[in-house]
Amino acid sequence: MSTYITKRIIYIIAILFASSFLIFCLYALTPGDFITGNIKLTPERKAELREIYGLNKPVIERYAIWMKNAFHGNFGYSLSQQKPVLTLFNQYIWNSFLLAAVSTFLTWLIAVVVGVIAAYKQYSWFDTFVMVALFAAMSIPSFFIGLFLIKILAVDWKWLPPGGMMTTGSNATGLAYVKEVIHHMILPVMVMTLLGVGSLTRYFRSNMIDVIKQDYIRTARAKGLKERKVLFTHALRNALLPAITLVGFELPALFGGSLIIEKIFNWPGIGQLYMQSFGLRDYPLLMGFTLFIAILTVIGTLVSDILYHVADPRVRL
Protein backbone atom coordinates (compact mmCIF):
# COMPACT_ATOMS: atom_id res chain seq x y z
CA MET A 1 0.00 0.00 0.00
CA SER A 2 2.72 2.48 0.98
CA THR A 3 4.70 1.74 -2.19
CA TYR A 4 1.61 2.29 -4.33
CA ILE A 5 0.77 5.58 -2.60
CA THR A 6 4.36 6.80 -3.01
CA LYS A 7 4.30 6.03 -6.74
CA ARG A 8 0.95 7.71 -7.17
CA ILE A 9 2.13 10.83 -5.33
CA ILE A 10 5.09 11.04 -7.73
CA TYR A 11 2.71 10.71 -10.68
CA ILE A 12 0.42 13.33 -9.16
CA ILE A 13 3.28 15.82 -8.80
CA ALA A 14 4.31 15.27 -12.43
CA ILE A 15 0.71 15.62 -13.63
CA LEU A 16 0.21 18.82 -11.62
CA PHE A 17 3.37 20.37 -13.03
CA ALA A 18 2.23 19.59 -16.57
CA SER A 19 -1.30 20.79 -15.79
CA SER A 20 -0.07 24.03 -14.22
CA PHE A 21 2.10 24.82 -17.23
CA LEU A 22 -0.77 24.08 -19.63
CA ILE A 23 -3.22 26.16 -17.57
CA PHE A 24 -0.82 29.09 -17.34
CA CYS A 25 -0.01 29.06 -21.06
CA LEU A 26 -3.69 28.75 -21.96
CA TYR A 27 -4.59 31.96 -20.14
CA ALA A 28 -1.31 33.82 -20.71
CA LEU A 29 -1.41 33.35 -24.49
CA THR A 30 -5.08 34.29 -24.78
CA PRO A 31 -5.36 37.72 -26.45
CA GLY A 32 -6.35 40.52 -24.10
CA ASP A 33 -6.47 40.76 -20.31
CA PHE A 34 -8.12 42.82 -17.57
CA ILE A 35 -5.80 45.79 -18.11
CA THR A 36 -6.06 45.80 -21.90
CA GLY A 37 -9.85 45.57 -21.80
CA ASN A 38 -10.28 48.45 -19.34
CA ILE A 39 -11.32 51.43 -21.48
CA LYS A 40 -11.01 53.82 -18.53
CA LEU A 41 -7.21 53.54 -18.49
CA THR A 42 -4.91 55.59 -20.67
CA PRO A 43 -2.25 53.83 -22.77
CA GLU A 44 0.44 55.15 -20.42
CA ARG A 45 -1.37 53.80 -17.35
CA LYS A 46 -1.90 50.45 -19.04
CA ALA A 47 1.81 50.16 -19.81
CA GLU A 48 2.61 51.11 -16.23
CA LEU A 49 0.28 48.47 -14.79
CA ARG A 50 1.60 45.79 -17.12
CA GLU A 51 5.08 46.64 -15.87
CA ILE A 52 3.97 46.48 -12.25
CA TYR A 53 2.24 43.10 -12.59
CA GLY A 54 4.95 41.65 -14.86
CA LEU A 55 2.63 41.11 -17.82
CA ASN A 56 5.25 42.32 -20.29
CA LYS A 57 7.72 39.55 -19.38
CA PRO A 58 8.17 36.31 -21.40
CA VAL A 59 5.67 33.53 -20.69
CA ILE A 60 8.27 31.11 -19.28
CA GLU A 61 9.59 33.70 -16.83
CA ARG A 62 6.07 34.61 -15.75
CA TYR A 63 5.25 30.92 -15.23
CA ALA A 64 8.35 30.43 -13.08
CA ILE A 65 7.39 33.41 -10.91
CA TRP A 66 3.79 32.20 -10.64
CA MET A 67 4.83 28.68 -9.59
CA LYS A 68 7.35 30.03 -7.09
CA ASN A 69 4.64 32.13 -5.48
CA ALA A 70 2.19 29.22 -5.60
CA PHE A 71 4.58 27.05 -3.55
CA HIS A 72 4.42 29.74 -0.87
CA GLY A 73 0.62 29.80 -0.93
CA ASN A 74 0.32 32.88 -3.12
CA PHE A 75 -1.78 32.31 -6.24
CA GLY A 76 -1.74 35.91 -7.33
CA TYR A 77 -3.85 39.01 -6.97
CA SER A 78 -7.30 39.43 -8.49
CA LEU A 79 -7.26 42.61 -10.54
CA SER A 80 -11.05 42.88 -10.80
CA GLN A 81 -11.79 42.16 -7.12
CA GLN A 82 -8.65 43.86 -5.76
CA LYS A 83 -8.05 41.00 -3.35
CA PRO A 84 -5.62 38.05 -3.14
CA VAL A 85 -6.91 34.94 -4.92
CA LEU A 86 -6.77 32.76 -1.79
CA THR A 87 -8.78 35.36 0.14
CA LEU A 88 -11.51 35.19 -2.48
CA PHE A 89 -11.41 31.39 -2.41
CA ASN A 90 -11.90 31.35 1.33
CA GLN A 91 -14.73 33.86 1.01
CA TYR A 92 -16.74 32.11 -1.71
CA ILE A 93 -15.75 28.48 -1.96
CA TRP A 94 -17.46 27.29 1.24
CA ASN A 95 -20.79 28.58 -0.04
CA SER A 96 -20.38 26.37 -3.11
CA PHE A 97 -19.27 23.48 -0.91
CA LEU A 98 -22.41 23.78 1.24
CA LEU A 99 -24.65 23.75 -1.81
CA ALA A 100 -22.83 20.87 -3.52
CA ALA A 101 -22.42 18.73 -0.38
CA VAL A 102 -26.14 18.74 0.42
CA SER A 103 -27.16 18.07 -3.19
CA THR A 104 -24.55 15.29 -3.55
CA PHE A 105 -25.78 13.57 -0.38
CA LEU A 106 -29.40 13.72 -1.55
CA THR A 107 -28.44 12.60 -5.07
CA TRP A 108 -26.61 9.49 -3.86
CA LEU A 109 -29.28 8.66 -1.29
CA ILE A 110 -32.11 8.87 -3.83
CA ALA A 111 -30.09 7.14 -6.54
CA VAL A 112 -29.19 4.17 -4.31
CA VAL A 113 -32.71 3.62 -2.94
CA VAL A 114 -34.55 4.14 -6.23
CA GLY A 115 -31.92 2.21 -8.23
CA VAL A 116 -32.13 -0.81 -5.94
CA ILE A 117 -35.94 -0.89 -5.96
CA ALA A 118 -36.11 -0.37 -9.73
CA ALA A 119 -33.63 -3.22 -10.31
CA TYR A 120 -35.53 -5.52 -7.94
CA LYS A 121 -38.82 -4.70 -9.69
CA GLN A 122 -37.38 -4.74 -13.20
CA TYR A 123 -39.92 -4.10 -15.98
CA SER A 124 -42.66 -3.28 -13.46
CA TRP A 125 -44.74 -0.12 -13.57
CA PHE A 126 -42.45 1.43 -10.95
CA ASP A 127 -39.34 0.68 -13.02
CA THR A 128 -40.98 2.07 -16.14
CA PHE A 129 -42.09 5.23 -14.37
CA VAL A 130 -38.61 5.76 -12.88
CA MET A 131 -36.86 5.34 -16.23
CA VAL A 132 -39.22 7.74 -17.99
CA ALA A 133 -38.83 10.32 -15.22
CA LEU A 134 -35.05 9.97 -15.23
CA PHE A 135 -34.74 10.42 -18.97
CA ALA A 136 -37.03 13.44 -18.80
CA ALA A 137 -34.94 15.00 -16.01
CA MET A 138 -31.70 14.34 -17.92
CA SER A 139 -33.09 15.81 -21.14
CA ILE A 140 -34.24 19.16 -19.76
CA PRO A 141 -31.50 21.83 -19.52
CA SER A 142 -30.54 23.03 -16.05
CA PHE A 143 -31.37 26.67 -16.77
CA PHE A 144 -34.89 25.71 -17.87
CA ILE A 145 -35.55 23.66 -14.72
CA GLY A 146 -34.17 26.44 -12.54
CA LEU A 147 -36.20 29.20 -14.16
CA PHE A 148 -39.32 27.02 -14.20
CA LEU A 149 -39.10 26.28 -10.47
CA ILE A 150 -38.43 29.97 -9.73
CA LYS A 151 -41.55 30.88 -11.73
CA ILE A 152 -43.76 28.33 -9.97
CA LEU A 153 -42.42 28.10 -6.40
CA ALA A 154 -41.06 31.62 -5.92
CA VAL A 155 -43.07 33.96 -8.15
CA ASP A 156 -46.50 32.33 -8.39
CA TRP A 157 -46.84 30.43 -5.11
CA LYS A 158 -44.29 32.49 -3.12
CA TRP A 159 -43.19 29.45 -1.12
CA LEU A 160 -39.45 29.98 -1.54
CA PRO A 161 -37.12 32.93 -2.25
CA PRO A 162 -36.08 33.24 -5.92
CA GLY A 163 -32.35 33.56 -5.23
CA GLY A 164 -29.50 34.71 -3.08
CA MET A 165 -28.19 33.25 0.16
CA MET A 166 -29.80 35.76 2.51
CA THR A 167 -32.74 38.14 2.36
CA THR A 168 -31.66 41.63 1.29
CA GLY A 169 -30.94 43.74 4.35
CA SER A 170 -31.15 40.81 6.74
CA ASN A 171 -28.98 40.89 9.88
CA ALA A 172 -29.95 37.46 11.15
CA THR A 173 -27.48 35.61 13.37
CA GLY A 174 -27.31 32.25 15.08
CA LEU A 175 -30.21 29.89 14.50
CA ALA A 176 -32.16 32.50 12.54
CA TYR A 177 -29.22 32.80 10.11
CA VAL A 178 -29.10 29.02 9.63
CA LYS A 179 -32.84 28.86 8.94
CA GLU A 180 -32.61 31.67 6.41
CA VAL A 181 -29.72 30.02 4.55
CA ILE A 182 -31.57 26.69 4.45
CA HIS A 183 -34.68 28.44 3.16
CA HIS A 184 -32.70 30.04 0.33
CA MET A 185 -30.79 26.92 -0.66
CA ILE A 186 -33.83 24.67 -1.13
CA LEU A 187 -34.41 25.67 -4.75
CA PRO A 188 -30.79 25.37 -6.01
CA VAL A 189 -30.33 22.08 -4.13
CA MET A 190 -33.54 20.77 -5.68
CA VAL A 191 -32.34 21.60 -9.19
CA MET A 192 -28.85 20.16 -8.66
CA THR A 193 -30.32 16.96 -7.23
CA LEU A 194 -32.71 16.56 -10.16
CA LEU A 195 -29.84 17.00 -12.61
CA GLY A 196 -27.53 14.53 -10.90
CA VAL A 197 -29.91 11.80 -9.83
CA GLY A 198 -30.78 10.64 -13.35
CA SER A 199 -27.50 9.19 -14.58
CA LEU A 200 -26.51 7.91 -11.12
CA THR A 201 -29.80 6.05 -10.62
CA ARG A 202 -29.43 4.34 -14.01
CA TYR A 203 -25.88 3.41 -13.01
CA PHE A 204 -26.97 1.78 -9.75
CA ARG A 205 -29.93 0.09 -11.42
CA SER A 206 -27.78 -1.57 -14.08
CA ASN A 207 -25.21 -2.67 -11.47
CA MET A 208 -27.91 -4.12 -9.23
CA ILE A 209 -29.49 -6.02 -12.11
CA ASP A 210 -26.14 -7.71 -12.80
CA VAL A 211 -25.49 -8.46 -9.12
CA ILE A 212 -28.86 -9.96 -8.19
CA LYS A 213 -28.38 -12.57 -10.92
CA GLN A 214 -25.24 -13.93 -9.28
CA ASP A 215 -25.10 -17.31 -7.54
CA TYR A 216 -24.28 -15.95 -4.08
CA ILE A 217 -27.53 -13.94 -4.13
CA ARG A 218 -29.48 -17.14 -4.85
CA THR A 219 -27.58 -18.81 -2.00
CA ALA A 220 -28.47 -16.00 0.40
CA ARG A 221 -32.12 -16.34 -0.51
CA ALA A 222 -31.95 -20.12 -0.15
CA LYS A 223 -30.67 -19.65 3.41
CA GLY A 224 -33.94 -17.95 4.24
CA LEU A 225 -32.61 -14.41 4.65
CA LYS A 226 -35.11 -11.60 4.39
CA GLU A 227 -35.31 -9.98 0.97
CA ARG A 228 -34.42 -6.57 2.39
CA LYS A 229 -31.22 -7.98 3.92
CA VAL A 230 -30.34 -9.74 0.66
CA LEU A 231 -30.77 -6.57 -1.36
CA PHE A 232 -29.29 -3.91 0.91
CA THR A 233 -26.56 -6.00 2.56
CA HIS A 234 -25.31 -8.60 0.09
CA ALA A 235 -26.29 -7.20 -3.30
CA LEU A 236 -25.88 -3.48 -2.68
CA ARG A 237 -22.38 -3.81 -1.23
CA ASN A 238 -21.11 -5.41 -4.43
CA ALA A 239 -23.15 -3.11 -6.66
CA LEU A 240 -21.50 -0.10 -4.99
CA LEU A 241 -17.98 -1.23 -5.94
CA PRO A 242 -18.03 0.17 -9.51
CA ALA A 243 -19.58 3.39 -8.18
CA ILE A 244 -16.57 4.02 -5.94
CA THR A 245 -14.68 5.20 -9.01
CA LEU A 246 -17.17 8.06 -9.23
CA VAL A 247 -16.03 9.38 -5.84
CA GLY A 248 -12.93 10.81 -7.47
CA PHE A 249 -15.08 13.11 -9.57
CA GLU A 250 -17.25 14.18 -6.65
CA LEU A 251 -14.43 15.92 -4.77
CA PRO A 252 -13.75 18.66 -7.35
CA ALA A 253 -17.50 19.00 -7.87
CA LEU A 254 -18.00 19.71 -4.15
CA PHE A 255 -15.68 22.70 -4.20
CA GLY A 256 -16.09 23.69 -7.82
CA GLY A 257 -19.73 24.49 -7.49
CA SER A 258 -22.21 24.65 -10.33
CA LEU A 259 -21.60 27.57 -12.66
CA ILE A 260 -25.06 27.74 -14.21
CA ILE A 261 -27.04 27.01 -11.04
CA GLU A 262 -25.18 29.60 -8.99
CA LYS A 263 -25.71 32.16 -11.73
CA ILE A 264 -29.44 31.45 -12.04
CA PHE A 265 -30.10 31.59 -8.30
CA ASN A 266 -27.56 34.37 -7.62
CA TRP A 267 -25.82 32.12 -5.09
CA PRO A 268 -22.59 33.76 -3.84
CA GLY A 269 -20.31 30.83 -4.64
CA ILE A 270 -17.07 30.23 -6.45
CA GLY A 271 -18.92 29.29 -9.63
CA GLN A 272 -20.52 32.69 -9.99
CA LEU A 273 -17.21 34.38 -9.13
CA TYR A 274 -15.54 32.33 -11.85
CA MET A 275 -18.12 33.41 -14.42
CA GLN A 276 -17.65 37.08 -13.50
CA SER A 277 -13.86 36.76 -13.65
CA PHE A 278 -14.07 35.00 -17.01
CA GLY A 279 -16.03 37.88 -18.49
CA LEU A 280 -13.56 40.42 -17.07
CA ARG A 281 -10.53 38.30 -18.10
CA ASP A 282 -9.18 38.29 -14.57
CA TYR A 283 -6.56 35.66 -15.39
CA PRO A 284 -4.87 35.35 -11.95
CA LEU A 285 -8.18 34.29 -10.41
CA LEU A 286 -9.02 32.01 -13.33
CA MET A 287 -5.61 30.30 -13.22
CA GLY A 288 -5.77 29.80 -9.46
CA PHE A 289 -9.26 28.32 -9.60
CA THR A 290 -8.45 26.00 -12.52
CA LEU A 291 -5.29 24.74 -10.81
CA PHE A 292 -7.26 24.20 -7.60
CA ILE A 293 -9.78 22.03 -9.46
CA ALA A 294 -6.91 20.08 -11.08
CA ILE A 295 -5.41 19.38 -7.64
CA LEU A 296 -8.76 18.17 -6.30
CA THR A 297 -9.24 15.93 -9.35
CA VAL A 298 -5.96 14.04 -8.97
CA ILE A 299 -6.46 13.74 -5.19
CA GLY A 300 -9.99 12.46 -5.72
CA THR A 301 -8.75 9.86 -8.19
CA LEU A 302 -6.17 8.63 -5.66
CA VAL A 303 -8.80 8.44 -2.91
CA SER A 304 -11.20 6.47 -5.13
CA ASP A 305 -8.48 3.93 -6.01
CA ILE A 306 -7.62 3.42 -2.34
CA LEU A 307 -11.29 3.11 -1.36
CA TYR A 308 -11.82 0.53 -4.11
CA HIS A 309 -9.02 -1.58 -2.66
CA VAL A 310 -10.43 -1.24 0.87
CA ALA A 311 -13.92 -2.20 -0.29
CA ASP A 312 -12.69 -5.12 -2.40
CA PRO A 313 -9.43 -6.66 -1.11
CA ARG A 314 -9.26 -8.86 -4.22
CA VAL A 315 -8.21 -5.82 -6.22
CA ARG A 316 -4.43 -5.38 -6.15
CA LEU A 317 -2.98 -1.90 -6.07
Salt bridges, closest charged atoms under 4 A:
ASP33 OD2 - ARG50 NH1 2.54
GLU48 OE1 - ARG45 NH1 3.20
ASP127 OD1 - ARG205 NE 2.78
ASP156 OD2 - LYS151 NZ 2.76
ASP215 OD1 - ARG218 NH1 2.71
GLU227 OE2 - ARG221 NH2 2.73
ASP305 OD2 - ARG8 NH1 2.44
ASP312 OD1 - ARG314 NE 2.86
